[in-house]
Amino acid sequence: MTRSGQTGRRWNGWAVLAGVLALVWFAGLGLLGWRALGGAGSSVSGAAFQELVADGRIERVVMRDGGDVQAWLRGGQRVRVRLPDSAVTPDSALAAQLEAQNVDLRFEGRGQWLGIALNFLPVALFLAIWVDVPLGLLALGMAWRRSGRGARAKVAEG
């Protein structure tokens, strides 16, 4: 094997290692983001949540569009519950009951990440077509040319 072939294989190993490390890094960031957005925490039923509210054990509540509710209990535990859309409005009976107990209550809308991703899609497609395809063809042409030089050298030697 030629010296350049050994170098190319060694480089490929480093590239694979870098790719695996990048995948592990992004998986870890995804897990941290999932936990930060409420992926961790126990889920309770609507009736159990009503009991927690009636007992006055709720310290803070975040209500989101779609009926997703996160609540922090006085001991620091976090619970999640799914309620009907009519129960998570600022003028609902639940909101009035929580405000009467001086609970830190916050309402949030849906995230806009899907809209941002859909707006970025045409740019990504443009780059894929007008940049990646010519670069890929150029790389294939260079690989074909290199393989052709090796075949010609063998013929000339023989």
Summary of the structure (lengths in Angstrom):
residues: 158
radius of gyration: 28.8
end to end distance: 18.1
largest distance: 94.6
contacts: 352
relative contact order: 0.08
helix: 66%
strand: 16%
